Amino acid sequence: MQTLNIAISDTLSDYVLKQVEVKGYPSADEYVHELIRAAQQDEARRKLEAELLLGLESGPGEPLSASDWQTMRQEIQKRHDLRQGQTQ
């Protein structure tokens, strides 16, 4: 694990220490870790929403045929097998 030292104002430091106390974090490190994890999740959510909007704006959808579903199943199975180390 890498260590990252940061300098913050007394006001921010007081706020962090108060949050640690009020919310029951074991340390200021854990509080900061939680803030970073929340920021990562928020970024992932925004990216997913942007992709979904692109899909919605790309035009009307078309029904999938039985052949389309079978092709997707085969591709998913192939990916699964590769991840499991079971190349076919």
PyMOL Python script that loads the backbone (N, CA, C, O; Angstrom):
from pymol import cmd

cmd.read_pdbstr("""\
ATOM      1  N   MET A   1       0.853  -1.175   0.000  1.00  0.00           N
ATOM      2  CA  MET A   1       0.000   0.000   0.000  1.00  0.00           C
ATOM      3  C   MET A   1       0.895   1.233   0.000  1.00  0.00           C
ATOM      4  O   MET A   1       1.910   1.294   0.695  1.00  0.00           O
ATOM      5  N   GLN A   2       0.498   2.184  -0.779  1.00  0.00           N
ATOM      6  CA  GLN A   2       1.248   3.429  -0.885  1.00  0.00           C
ATOM      7  C   GLN A   2       0.748   4.444   0.133  1.00  0.00           C
ATOM      8  O   GLN A   2      -0.436   4.465   0.468  1.00  0.00           O
ATOM      9  N   THR A   3       1.640   5.269   0.616  1.00  0.00           N
ATOM     10  CA  THR A   3       1.278   6.345   1.528  1.00  0.00           C
ATOM     11  C   THR A   3       1.274   7.655   0.769  1.00  0.00           C
ATOM     12  O   THR A   3       2.183   7.948  -0.008  1.00  0.00           O
ATOM     13  N   LEU A   4       0.233   8.439   1.009  1.00  0.00           N
ATOM     14  CA  LEU A   4       0.104   9.735   0.361  1.00  0.00           C
ATOM     15  C   LEU A   4      -0.124  10.769   1.461  1.00  0.00           C
ATOM     16  O   LEU A   4      -1.117  10.705   2.185  1.00  0.00           O
ATOM     17  N   ASN A   5       0.785  11.702   1.577  1.00  0.00           N
ATOM     18  CA  ASN A   5       0.645  12.760   2.580  1.00  0.00           C
ATOM     19  C   ASN A   5       0.049  13.991   1.920  1.00  0.00           C
ATOM     20  O   ASN A   5       0.476  14.407   0.843  1.00  0.00           O
ATOM     21  N   ILE A   6      -0.944  14.565   2.585  1.00  0.00           N
ATOM     22  CA  ILE A   6      -1.567  15.778   2.060  1.00  0.00           C
ATOM     23  C   ILE A   6      -1.588  16.837   3.156  1.00  0.00           C
ATOM     24  O   ILE A   6      -1.607  16.523   4.347  1.00  0.00           O
ATOM     25  N   ALA A   7      -1.585  18.068   2.739  1.00  0.00           N
ATOM     26  CA  ALA A   7      -1.697  19.188   3.669  1.00  0.00           C
ATOM     27  C   ALA A   7      -3.080  19.806   3.503  1.00  0.00           C
ATOM     28  O   ALA A   7      -3.495  20.130   2.391  1.00  0.00           O
ATOM     29  N   ILE A   8      -3.785  19.964   4.612  1.00  0.00           N
ATOM     30  CA  ILE A   8      -5.102  20.597   4.580  1.00  0.00           C
ATOM     31  C   ILE A   8      -5.150  21.683   5.652  1.00  0.00           C
ATOM     32  O   ILE A   8      -4.374  21.676   6.608  1.00  0.00           O
ATOM     33  N   SER A   9      -6.066  22.597   5.468  1.00  0.00           N
ATOM     34  CA  SER A   9      -6.203  23.699   6.426  1.00  0.00           C
ATOM     35  C   SER A   9      -6.696  23.171   7.774  1.00  0.00           C
ATOM     36  O   SER A   9      -7.220  22.062   7.876  1.00  0.00           O
ATOM     37  N   ASP A  10      -6.515  23.985   8.785  1.00  0.00           N
ATOM     38  CA  ASP A  10      -7.004  23.622  10.118  1.00  0.00           C
ATOM     39  C   ASP A  10      -8.517  23.409  10.102  1.00  0.00           C
ATOM     40  O   ASP A  10      -9.035  22.511  10.766  1.00  0.00           O
ATOM     41  N   THR A  11      -9.211  24.238   9.343  1.00  0.00           N
ATOM     42  CA  THR A  11     -10.669  24.112   9.257  1.00  0.00           C
ATOM     43  C   THR A  11     -11.073  22.762   8.686  1.00  0.00           C
ATOM     44  O   THR A  11     -11.963  22.098   9.218  1.00  0.00           O
ATOM     45  N   LEU A  12     -10.406  22.350   7.585  1.00  0.00           N
ATOM     46  CA  LEU A  12     -10.718  21.051   6.989  1.00  0.00           C
ATOM     47  C   LEU A  12     -10.306  19.912   7.912  1.00  0.00           C
ATOM     48  O   LEU A  12     -11.015  18.912   8.022  1.00  0.00           O
ATOM     49  N   SER A  13      -9.182  20.059   8.562  1.00  0.00           N
ATOM     50  CA  SER A  13      -8.731  19.032   9.498  1.00  0.00           C
ATOM     51  C   SER A  13      -9.733  18.853  10.627  1.00  0.00           C
ATOM     52  O   SER A  13     -10.064  17.725  10.994  1.00  0.00           O
ATOM     53  N   ASP A  14     -10.216  19.955  11.177  1.00  0.00           N
ATOM     54  CA  ASP A  14     -11.222  19.890  12.236  1.00  0.00           C
ATOM     55  C   ASP A  14     -12.482  19.188  11.735  1.00  0.00           C
ATOM     56  O   ASP A  14     -13.080  18.377  12.443  1.00  0.00           O
ATOM     57  N   TYR A  15     -12.872  19.508  10.513  1.00  0.00           N
ATOM     58  CA  TYR A  15     -14.065  18.886   9.932  1.00  0.00           C
ATOM     59  C   TYR A  15     -13.873  17.377   9.803  1.00  0.00           C
ATOM     60  O   TYR A  15     -14.751  16.601  10.180  1.00  0.00           O
ATOM     61  N   VAL A  16     -12.730  16.967   9.273  1.00  0.00           N
ATOM     62  CA  VAL A  16     -12.452  15.534   9.096  1.00  0.00           C
ATOM     63  C   VAL A  16     -12.489  14.826  10.442  1.00  0.00           C
ATOM     64  O   VAL A  16     -13.125  13.781  10.578  1.00  0.00           O
ATOM     65  N   LEU A  17     -11.819  15.384  11.429  1.00  0.00           N
ATOM     66  CA  LEU A  17     -11.784  14.751  12.749  1.00  0.00           C
ATOM     67  C   LEU A  17     -13.175  14.669  13.376  1.00  0.00           C
ATOM     68  O   LEU A  17     -13.493  13.695  14.059  1.00  0.00           O
ATOM     69  N   LYS A  18     -13.998  15.682  13.147  1.00  0.00           N
ATOM     70  CA  LYS A  18     -15.376  15.668  13.651  1.00  0.00           C
ATOM     71  C   LYS A  18     -16.185  14.562  12.961  1.00  0.00           C
ATOM     72  O   LYS A  18     -16.954  13.854  13.611  1.00  0.00           O
ATOM     73  N   GLN A  19     -16.005  14.418  11.634  1.00  0.00           N
ATOM     74  CA  GLN A  19     -16.711  13.368  10.899  1.00  0.00           C
ATOM     75  C   GLN A  19     -16.293  11.984  11.369  1.00  0.00           C
ATOM     76  O   GLN A  19     -17.126  11.085  11.483  1.00  0.00           O
ATOM     77  N   VAL A  20     -15.012  11.813  11.639  1.00  0.00           N
ATOM     78  CA  VAL A  20     -14.503  10.533  12.146  1.00  0.00           C
ATOM     79  C   VAL A  20     -15.204  10.203  13.462  1.00  0.00           C
ATOM     80  O   VAL A  20     -15.636   9.071  13.680  1.00  0.00           O
ATOM     81  N   GLU A  21     -15.311  11.193  14.326  1.00  0.00           N
ATOM     82  CA  GLU A  21     -15.939  10.990  15.626  1.00  0.00           C
ATOM     83  C   GLU A  21     -17.434  10.718  15.494  1.00  0.00           C
ATOM     84  O   GLU A  21     -17.955   9.755  16.056  1.00  0.00           O
ATOM     85  N   VAL A  22     -18.118  11.583  14.741  1.00  0.00           N
ATOM     86  CA  VAL A  22     -19.574  11.499  14.624  1.00  0.00           C
ATOM     87  C   VAL A  22     -20.022  10.235  13.889  1.00  0.00           C
ATOM     88  O   VAL A  22     -20.990   9.585  14.286  1.00  0.00           O
ATOM     89  N   LYS A  23     -19.317   9.901  12.828  1.00  0.00           N
ATOM     90  CA  LYS A  23     -19.743   8.769  11.993  1.00  0.00           C
ATOM     91  C   LYS A  23     -19.088   7.447  12.380  1.00  0.00           C
ATOM     92  O   LYS A  23     -19.379   6.408  11.788  1.00  0.00           O
ATOM     93  N   GLY A  24     -18.212   7.489  13.364  1.00  0.00           N
ATOM     94  CA  GLY A  24     -17.659   6.257  13.898  1.00  0.00           C
ATOM     95  C   GLY A  24     -16.571   5.603  13.067  1.00  0.00           C
ATOM     96  O   GLY A  24     -16.376   4.391  13.153  1.00  0.00           O
ATOM     97  N   TYR A  25     -15.867   6.373  12.273  1.00  0.00           N
ATOM     98  CA  TYR A  25     -14.759   5.807  11.513  1.00  0.00           C
ATOM     99  C   TYR A  25     -13.611   5.494  12.475  1.00  0.00           C
ATOM    100  O   TYR A  25     -13.410   6.216  13.451  1.00  0.00           O
ATOM    101  N   PRO A  26     -12.860   4.425  12.206  1.00  0.00           N
ATOM    102  CA  PRO A  26     -11.749   4.090  13.087  1.00  0.00           C
ATOM    103  C   PRO A  26     -10.595   5.099  13.008  1.00  0.00           C
ATOM    104  O   PRO A  26      -9.805   5.217  13.944  1.00  0.00           O
ATOM    105  N   SER A  27     -10.504   5.823  11.888  1.00  0.00           N
ATOM    106  CA  SER A  27      -9.417   6.786  11.719  1.00  0.00           C
ATOM    107  C   SER A  27      -9.765   7.772  10.610  1.00  0.00           C
ATOM    108  O   SER A  27     -10.699   7.564   9.836  1.00  0.00           O
ATOM    109  N   ALA A  28      -8.984   8.853  10.558  1.00  0.00           N
ATOM    110  CA  ALA A  28      -9.150   9.817   9.471  1.00  0.00           C
ATOM    111  C   ALA A  28      -8.838   9.151   8.136  1.00  0.00           C
ATOM    112  O   ALA A  28      -9.456   9.477   7.122  1.00  0.00           O
ATOM    113  N   ASP A  29      -7.880   8.215   8.127  1.00  0.00           N
ATOM    114  CA  ASP A  29      -7.554   7.480   6.899  1.00  0.00           C
ATOM    115  C   ASP A  29      -8.786   6.773   6.347  1.00  0.00           C
ATOM    116  O   ASP A  29      -9.057   6.838   5.148  1.00  0.00           O
ATOM    117  N   GLU A  30      -9.528   6.100   7.217  1.00  0.00           N
ATOM    118  CA  GLU A  30     -10.719   5.380   6.758  1.00  0.00           C
ATOM    119  C   GLU A  30     -11.774   6.331   6.221  1.00  0.00           C
ATOM    120  O   GLU A  30     -12.458   6.016   5.246  1.00  0.00           O
ATOM    121  N   TYR A  31     -11.910   7.482   6.842  1.00  0.00           N
ATOM    122  CA  TYR A  31     -12.862   8.480   6.367  1.00  0.00           C
ATOM    123  C   TYR A  31     -12.485   8.947   4.964  1.00  0.00           C
ATOM    124  O   TYR A  31     -13.343   9.040   4.086  1.00  0.00           O
ATOM    125  N   VAL A  32     -11.220   9.236   4.755  1.00  0.00           N
ATOM    126  CA  VAL A  32     -10.743   9.675   3.436  1.00  0.00           C
ATOM    127  C   VAL A  32     -10.890   8.547   2.419  1.00  0.00           C
ATOM    128  O   VAL A  32     -11.285   8.795   1.280  1.00  0.00           O
ATOM    129  N   HIS A  33     -10.577   7.309   2.812  1.00  0.00           N
ATOM    130  CA  HIS A  33     -10.766   6.170   1.905  1.00  0.00           C
ATOM    131  C   HIS A  33     -12.224   6.095   1.446  1.00  0.00           C
ATOM    132  O   HIS A  33     -12.508   5.883   0.268  1.00  0.00           O
ATOM    133  N   GLU A  34     -13.142   6.273   2.403  1.00  0.00           N
ATOM    134  CA  GLU A  34     -14.559   6.206   2.065  1.00  0.00           C
ATOM    135  C   GLU A  34     -14.954   7.325   1.096  1.00  0.00           C
ATOM    136  O   GLU A  34     -15.747   7.099   0.182  1.00  0.00           O
ATOM    137  N   LEU A  35     -14.413   8.517   1.288  1.00  0.00           N
ATOM    138  CA  LEU A  35     -14.697   9.619   0.360  1.00  0.00           C
ATOM    139  C   LEU A  35     -14.198   9.285  -1.045  1.00  0.00           C
ATOM    140  O   LEU A  35     -14.882   9.562  -2.030  1.00  0.00           O
ATOM    141  N   ILE A  36     -13.027   8.700  -1.136  1.00  0.00           N
ATOM    142  CA  ILE A  36     -12.460   8.349  -2.445  1.00  0.00           C
ATOM    143  C   ILE A  36     -13.291   7.255  -3.102  1.00  0.00           C
ATOM    144  O   ILE A  36     -13.584   7.329  -4.295  1.00  0.00           O
ATOM    145  N   ARG A  37     -13.674   6.232  -2.321  1.00  0.00           N
ATOM    146  CA  ARG A  37     -14.516   5.163  -2.885  1.00  0.00           C
ATOM    147  C   ARG A  37     -15.839   5.732  -3.394  1.00  0.00           C
ATOM    148  O   ARG A  37     -16.311   5.348  -4.464  1.00  0.00           O
ATOM    149  N   ALA A  38     -16.428   6.636  -2.638  1.00  0.00           N
ATOM    150  CA  ALA A  38     -17.694   7.254  -3.057  1.00  0.00           C
ATOM    151  C   ALA A  38     -17.496   8.046  -4.345  1.00  0.00           C
ATOM    152  O   ALA A  38     -18.358   8.021  -5.224  1.00  0.00           O
ATOM    153  N   ALA A  39     -16.379   8.745  -4.466  1.00  0.00           N
ATOM    154  CA  ALA A  39     -16.098   9.504  -5.692  1.00  0.00           C
ATOM    155  C   ALA A  39     -15.922   8.554  -6.875  1.00  0.00           C
ATOM    156  O   ALA A  39     -16.379   8.848  -7.980  1.00  0.00           O
ATOM    157  N   GLN A  40     -15.263   7.420  -6.648  1.00  0.00           N
ATOM    158  CA  GLN A  40     -15.088   6.439  -7.729  1.00  0.00           C
ATOM    159  C   GLN A  40     -16.437   5.879  -8.175  1.00  0.00           C
ATOM    160  O   GLN A  40     -16.692   5.743  -9.372  1.00  0.00           O
ATOM    161  N   GLN A  41     -17.294   5.558  -7.217  1.00  0.00           N
ATOM    162  CA  GLN A  41     -18.624   5.036  -7.551  1.00  0.00           C
ATOM    163  C   GLN A  41     -19.453   6.076  -8.290  1.00  0.00           C
ATOM    164  O   GLN A  41     -20.181   5.744  -9.226  1.00  0.00           O
ATOM    165  N   ASP A  42     -19.346   7.323  -7.875  1.00  0.00           N
ATOM    166  CA  ASP A  42     -20.077   8.402  -8.534  1.00  0.00           C
ATOM    167  C   ASP A  42     -19.606   8.565  -9.978  1.00  0.00           C
ATOM    168  O   ASP A  42     -20.419   8.740 -10.885  1.00  0.00           O
ATOM    169  N   GLU A  43     -18.299   8.505 -10.186  1.00  0.00           N
ATOM    170  CA  GLU A  43     -17.757   8.619 -11.543  1.00  0.00           C
ATOM    171  C   GLU A  43     -18.226   7.458 -12.417  1.00  0.00           C
ATOM    172  O   GLU A  43     -18.595   7.661 -13.573  1.00  0.00           O
ATOM    173  N   ALA A  44     -18.212   6.247 -11.868  1.00  0.00           N
ATOM    174  CA  ALA A  44     -18.671   5.080 -12.623  1.00  0.00           C
ATOM    175  C   ALA A  44     -20.157   5.215 -12.981  1.00  0.00           C
ATOM    176  O   ALA A  44     -20.572   4.875 -14.089  1.00  0.00           O
ATOM    177  N   ARG A  45     -20.946   5.716 -12.029  1.00  0.00           N
ATOM    178  CA  ARG A  45     -22.380   5.909 -12.288  1.00  0.00           C
ATOM    179  C   ARG A  45     -22.605   6.932 -13.389  1.00  0.00           C
ATOM    180  O   ARG A  45     -23.450   6.731 -14.262  1.00  0.00           O
ATOM    181  N   ARG A  46     -21.848   8.037 -13.353  1.00  0.00           N
ATOM    182  CA  ARG A  46     -21.992   9.070 -14.393  1.00  0.00           C
ATOM    183  C   ARG A  46     -21.608   8.519 -15.767  1.00  0.00           C
ATOM    184  O   ARG A  46     -22.263   8.829 -16.762  1.00  0.00           O
ATOM    185  N   LYS A  47     -20.554   7.707 -15.827  1.00  0.00           N
ATOM    186  CA  LYS A  47     -20.142   7.113 -17.104  1.00  0.00           C
ATOM    187  C   LYS A  47     -21.214   6.169 -17.624  1.00  0.00           C
ATOM    188  O   LYS A  47     -21.532   6.174 -18.814  1.00  0.00           O
ATOM    189  N   LEU A  48     -21.772   5.357 -16.727  1.00  0.00           N
ATOM    190  CA  LEU A  48     -22.828   4.436 -17.135  1.00  0.00           C
ATOM    191  C   LEU A  48     -24.053   5.195 -17.630  1.00  0.00           C
ATOM    192  O   LEU A  48     -24.637   4.832 -18.651  1.00  0.00           O
ATOM    193  N   GLU A  49     -24.443   6.239 -16.919  1.00  0.00           N
ATOM    194  CA  GLU A  49     -25.586   7.042 -17.343  1.00  0.00           C
ATOM    195  C   GLU A  49     -25.344   7.671 -18.711  1.00  0.00           C
ATOM    196  O   GLU A  49     -26.251   7.728 -19.541  1.00  0.00           O
ATOM    197  N   ALA A  50     -24.128   8.142 -18.944  1.00  0.00           N
ATOM    198  CA  ALA A  50     -23.798   8.736 -20.244  1.00  0.00           C
ATOM    199  C   ALA A  50     -23.919   7.689 -21.344  1.00  0.00           C
ATOM    200  O   ALA A  50     -24.439   7.983 -22.420  1.00  0.00           O
ATOM    201  N   GLU A  51     -23.447   6.478 -21.088  1.00  0.00           N
ATOM    202  CA  GLU A  51     -23.550   5.403 -22.079  1.00  0.00           C
ATOM    203  C   GLU A  51     -25.014   5.027 -22.331  1.00  0.00           C
ATOM    204  O   GLU A  51     -25.416   4.788 -23.469  1.00  0.00           O
ATOM    205  N   LEU A  52     -25.792   4.980 -21.268  1.00  0.00           N
ATOM    206  CA  LEU A  52     -27.214   4.665 -21.431  1.00  0.00           C
ATOM    207  C   LEU A  52     -27.923   5.744 -22.248  1.00  0.00           C
ATOM    208  O   LEU A  52     -28.761   5.437 -23.096  1.00  0.00           O
ATOM    209  N   LEU A  53     -27.584   7.002 -21.990  1.00  0.00           N
ATOM    210  CA  LEU A  53     -28.181   8.095 -22.769  1.00  0.00           C
ATOM    211  C   LEU A  53     -27.794   7.992 -24.242  1.00  0.00           C
ATOM    212  O   LEU A  53     -28.623   8.220 -25.124  1.00  0.00           O
ATOM    213  N   LEU A  54     -26.540   7.652 -24.504  1.00  0.00           N
ATOM    214  CA  LEU A  54     -26.124   7.455 -25.899  1.00  0.00           C
ATOM    215  C   LEU A  54     -26.965   6.372 -26.563  1.00  0.00           C
ATOM    216  O   LEU A  54     -27.387   6.516 -27.710  1.00  0.00           O
ATOM    217  N   GLY A  55     -27.201   5.298 -25.837  1.00  0.00           N
ATOM    218  CA  GLY A  55     -28.021   4.222 -26.380  1.00  0.00           C
ATOM    219  C   GLY A  55     -29.448   4.665 -26.646  1.00  0.00           C
ATOM    220  O   GLY A  55     -30.026   4.346 -27.685  1.00  0.00           O
ATOM    221  N   LEU A  56     -30.013   5.405 -25.694  1.00  0.00           N
ATOM    222  CA  LEU A  56     -31.385   5.883 -25.877  1.00  0.00           C
ATOM    223  C   LEU A  56     -31.506   6.849 -27.044  1.00  0.00           C
ATOM    224  O   LEU A  56     -32.518   6.869 -27.743  1.00  0.00           O
ATOM    225  N   GLU A  57     -30.462   7.652 -27.250  1.00  0.00           N
ATOM    226  CA  GLU A  57     -30.492   8.652 -28.315  1.00  0.00           C
ATOM    227  C   GLU A  57     -30.079   8.084 -29.672  1.00  0.00           C
ATOM    228  O   GLU A  57     -30.118   8.797 -30.675  1.00  0.00           O
ATOM    229  N   SER A  58     -29.688   6.819 -29.715  1.00  0.00           N
ATOM    230  CA  SER A  58     -29.182   6.244 -30.966  1.00  0.00           C
ATOM    231  C   SER A  58     -30.296   5.799 -31.911  1.00  0.00           C
ATOM    232  O   SER A  58     -30.032   5.363 -33.031  1.00  0.00           O
ATOM    233  N   GLY A  59     -31.520   5.911 -31.460  1.00  0.00           N
ATOM    234  CA  GLY A  59     -32.627   5.534 -32.332  1.00  0.00           C
ATOM    235  C   GLY A  59     -33.438   4.416 -31.727  1.00  0.00           C
ATOM    236  O   GLY A  59     -33.111   3.902 -30.657  1.00  0.00           O
ATOM    237  N   PRO A  60     -34.500   4.041 -32.418  1.00  0.00           N
ATOM    238  CA  PRO A  60     -35.364   2.991 -31.888  1.00  0.00           C
ATOM    239  C   PRO A  60     -34.646   1.642 -31.875  1.00  0.00           C
ATOM    240  O   PRO A  60     -33.820   1.342 -32.737  1.00  0.00           O
ATOM    241  N   GLY A  61     -34.981   0.863 -30.895  1.00  0.00           N
ATOM    242  CA  GLY A  61     -34.402  -0.473 -30.787  1.00  0.00           C
ATOM    243  C   GLY A  61     -35.051  -1.436 -31.770  1.00  0.00           C
ATOM    244  O   GLY A  61     -36.118  -1.168 -32.323  1.00  0.00           O
ATOM    245  N   GLU A  62     -34.386  -2.553 -31.969  1.00  0.00           N
ATOM    246  CA  GLU A  62     -34.931  -3.600 -32.831  1.00  0.00           C
ATOM    247  C   GLU A  62     -34.980  -4.895 -32.042  1.00  0.00           C
ATOM    248  O   GLU A  62     -34.076  -5.176 -31.255  1.00  0.00           O
ATOM    249  N   PRO A  63     -36.025  -5.690 -32.244  1.00  0.00           N
ATOM    250  CA  PRO A  63     -36.123  -6.958 -31.526  1.00  0.00           C
ATOM    251  C   PRO A  63     -34.960  -7.883 -31.906  1.00  0.00           C
ATOM    252  O   PRO A  63     -34.484  -7.882 -33.041  1.00  0.00           O
ATOM    253  N   LEU A  64     -34.526  -8.661 -30.928  1.00  0.00           N
ATOM    254  CA  LEU A  64     -33.472  -9.640 -31.182  1.00  0.00           C
ATOM    255  C   LEU A  64     -34.096 -10.964 -31.615  1.00  0.00           C
ATOM    256  O   LEU A  64     -35.123 -11.391 -31.087  1.00  0.00           O
ATOM    257  N   SER A  65     -33.461 -11.586 -32.570  1.00  0.00           N
ATOM    258  CA  SER A  65     -33.937 -12.884 -33.051  1.00  0.00           C
ATOM    259  C   SER A  65     -33.354 -13.993 -32.177  1.00  0.00           C
ATOM    260  O   SER A  65     -32.447 -13.756 -31.378  1.00  0.00           O
ATOM    261  N   ALA A  66     -33.876 -15.188 -32.335  1.00  0.00           N
ATOM    262  CA  ALA A  66     -33.343 -16.346 -31.613  1.00  0.00           C
ATOM    263  C   ALA A  66     -31.863 -16.536 -31.947  1.00  0.00           C
ATOM    264  O   ALA A  66     -31.075 -16.923 -31.084  1.00  0.00           O
ATOM    265  N   SER A  67     -31.491 -16.267 -33.188  1.00  0.00           N
ATOM    266  CA  SER A  67     -30.097 -16.374 -33.607  1.00  0.00           C
ATOM    267  C   SER A  67     -29.226 -15.340 -32.894  1.00  0.00           C
ATOM    268  O   SER A  67     -28.104 -15.647 -32.492  1.00  0.00           O
ATOM    269  N   ASP A  68     -29.733 -14.121 -32.736  1.00  0.00           N
ATOM    270  CA  ASP A  68     -29.001 -13.080 -32.017  1.00  0.00           C
ATOM    271  C   ASP A  68     -28.719 -13.528 -30.582  1.00  0.00           C
ATOM    272  O   ASP A  68     -27.600 -13.393 -30.089  1.00  0.00           O
ATOM    273  N   TRP A  69     -29.756 -14.066 -29.915  1.00  0.00           N
ATOM    274  CA  TRP A  69     -29.595 -14.521 -28.540  1.00  0.00           C
ATOM    275  C   TRP A  69     -28.577 -15.654 -28.456  1.00  0.00           C
ATOM    276  O   TRP A  69     -27.748 -15.682 -27.546  1.00  0.00           O
ATOM    277  N   GLN A  70     -28.640 -16.579 -29.397  1.00  0.00           N
ATOM    278  CA  GLN A  70     -27.711 -17.702 -29.394  1.00  0.00           C
ATOM    279  C   GLN A  70     -26.273 -17.216 -29.583  1.00  0.00           C
ATOM    280  O   GLN A  70     -25.362 -17.715 -28.923  1.00  0.00           O
ATOM    281  N   THR A  71     -26.065 -16.262 -30.466  1.00  0.00           N
ATOM    282  CA  THR A  71     -24.732 -15.698 -30.687  1.00  0.00           C
ATOM    283  C   THR A  71     -24.216 -15.037 -29.412  1.00  0.00           C
ATOM    284  O   THR A  71     -23.048 -15.197 -29.055  1.00  0.00           O
ATOM    285  N   MET A  72     -25.087 -14.292 -28.724  1.00  0.00           N
ATOM    286  CA  MET A  72     -24.676 -13.652 -27.470  1.00  0.00           C
ATOM    287  C   MET A  72     -24.334 -14.689 -26.409  1.00  0.00           C
ATOM    288  O   MET A  72     -23.341 -14.546 -25.696  1.00  0.00           O
ATOM    289  N   ARG A  73     -25.153 -15.731 -26.303  1.00  0.00           N
ATOM    290  CA  ARG A  73     -24.870 -16.787 -25.325  1.00  0.00           C
ATOM    291  C   ARG A  73     -23.514 -17.431 -25.593  1.00  0.00           C
ATOM    292  O   ARG A  73     -22.743 -17.673 -24.665  1.00  0.00           O
ATOM    293  N   GLN A  74     -23.227 -17.706 -26.860  1.00  0.00           N
ATOM    294  CA  GLN A  74     -21.944 -18.317 -27.214  1.00  0.00           C
ATOM    295  C   GLN A  74     -20.776 -17.401 -26.864  1.00  0.00           C
ATOM    296  O   GLN A  74     -19.755 -17.865 -26.356  1.00  0.00           O
ATOM    297  N   GLU A  75     -20.917 -16.121 -27.128  1.00  0.00           N
ATOM    298  CA  GLU A  75     -19.851 -15.161 -26.816  1.00  0.00           C
ATOM    299  C   GLU A  75     -19.637 -15.057 -25.305  1.00  0.00           C
ATOM    300  O   GLU A  75     -18.502 -15.010 -24.832  1.00  0.00           O
ATOM    301  N   ILE A  76     -20.716 -15.022 -24.573  1.00  0.00           N
ATOM    302  CA  ILE A  76     -20.612 -14.948 -23.108  1.00  0.00           C
ATOM    303  C   ILE A  76     -19.955 -16.215 -22.570  1.00  0.00           C
ATOM    304  O   ILE A  76     -19.107 -16.145 -21.681  1.00  0.00           O
ATOM    305  N   GLN A  77     -20.340 -17.365 -23.100  1.00  0.00           N
ATOM    306  CA  GLN A  77     -19.745 -18.624 -22.648  1.00  0.00           C
ATOM    307  C   GLN A  77     -18.252 -18.649 -22.960  1.00  0.00           C
ATOM    308  O   GLN A  77     -17.452 -19.105 -22.144  1.00  0.00           O
ATOM    309  N   LYS A  78     -17.879 -18.158 -24.140  1.00  0.00           N
ATOM    310  CA  LYS A  78     -16.466 -18.122 -24.523  1.00  0.00           C
ATOM    311  C   LYS A  78     -15.681 -17.221 -23.565  1.00  0.00           C
ATOM    312  O   LYS A  78     -14.593 -17.587 -23.120  1.00  0.00           O
ATOM    313  N   ARG A  79     -16.226 -16.059 -23.253  1.00  0.00           N
ATOM    314  CA  ARG A  79     -15.553 -15.141 -22.321  1.00  0.00           C
ATOM    315  C   ARG A  79     -15.427 -15.765 -20.935  1.00  0.00           C
ATOM    316  O   ARG A  79     -14.392 -15.644 -20.280  1.00  0.00           O
ATOM    317  N   HIS A  80     -16.487 -16.431 -20.500  1.00  0.00           N
ATOM    318  CA  HIS A  80     -16.462 -17.090 -19.200  1.00  0.00           C
ATOM    319  C   HIS A  80     -15.374 -18.169 -19.168  1.00  0.00           C
ATOM    320  O   HIS A  80     -14.595 -18.262 -18.219  1.00  0.00           O
ATOM    321  N   ASP A  81     -15.346 -18.966 -20.215  1.00  0.00           N
ATOM    322  CA  ASP A  81     -14.350 -20.040 -20.278  1.00  0.00           C
ATOM    323  C   ASP A  81     -12.929 -19.489 -20.262  1.00  0.00           C
ATOM    324  O   ASP A  81     -12.048 -20.056 -19.615  1.00  0.00           O
ATOM    325  N   LEU A  82     -12.706 -18.388 -20.971  1.00  0.00           N
ATOM    326  CA  LEU A  82     -11.368 -17.780 -20.987  1.00  0.00           C
ATOM    327  C   LEU A  82     -10.980 -17.283 -19.592  1.00  0.00           C
ATOM    328  O   LEU A  82      -9.831 -17.428 -19.174  1.00  0.00           O
ATOM    329  N   ARG A  83     -11.927 -16.707 -18.888  1.00  0.00           N
ATOM    330  CA  ARG A  83     -11.643 -16.216 -17.533  1.00  0.00           C
ATOM    331  C   ARG A  83     -11.379 -17.371 -16.575  1.00  0.00           C
ATOM    332  O   ARG A  83     -10.626 -17.231 -15.612  1.00  0.00           O
ATOM    333  N   GLN A  84     -11.998 -18.500 -16.845  1.00  0.00           N
ATOM    334  CA  GLN A  84     -11.808 -19.669 -15.988  1.00  0.00           C
ATOM    335  C   GLN A  84     -10.577 -20.480 -16.400  1.00  0.00           C
ATOM    336  O   GLN A  84     -10.229 -21.463 -15.746  1.00  0.00           O
ATOM    337  N   GLY A  85      -9.911 -20.059 -17.502  1.00  0.00           N
ATOM    338  CA  GLY A  85      -8.732 -20.774 -17.971  1.00  0.00           C
ATOM    339  C   GLY A  85      -9.070 -22.044 -18.722  1.00  0.00           C
ATOM    340  O   GLY A  85      -8.244 -22.950 -18.832  1.00  0.00           O
ATOM    341  N   GLN A  86     -10.290 -22.108 -19.238  1.00  0.00           N
ATOM    342  CA  GLN A  86     -10.747 -23.296 -19.951  1.00  0.00           C
ATOM    343  C   GLN A  86     -10.937 -22.980 -21.424  1.00  0.00           C
ATOM    344  O   GLN A  86     -12.064 -22.994 -21.918  1.00  0.00           O
ATOM    345  N   THR A  87      -9.856 -22.695 -22.132  1.00  0.00           N
ATOM    346  CA  THR A  87      -9.979 -22.354 -23.556  1.00  0.00           C
ATOM    347  C   THR A  87     -10.513 -23.539 -24.321  1.00  0.00           C
ATOM    348  O   THR A  87     -10.163 -24.690 -24.061  1.00  0.00           O
ATOM    349  N   GLN A  88     -11.364 -23.229 -25.266  1.00  0.00           N
ATOM    350  CA  GLN A  88     -11.961 -24.303 -26.083  1.00  0.00           C
ATOM    351  C   GLN A  88     -11.503 -24.182 -27.514  1.00  0.00           C
ATOM    352  O   GLN A  88     -11.894 -24.989 -28.357  1.00  0.00           O
TER     353      GLN A  88
END
""", "prot")
cmd.dss("prot")
cmd.show_as("cartoon", "prot")
cmd.util.cbc("prot")
cmd.orient("prot")
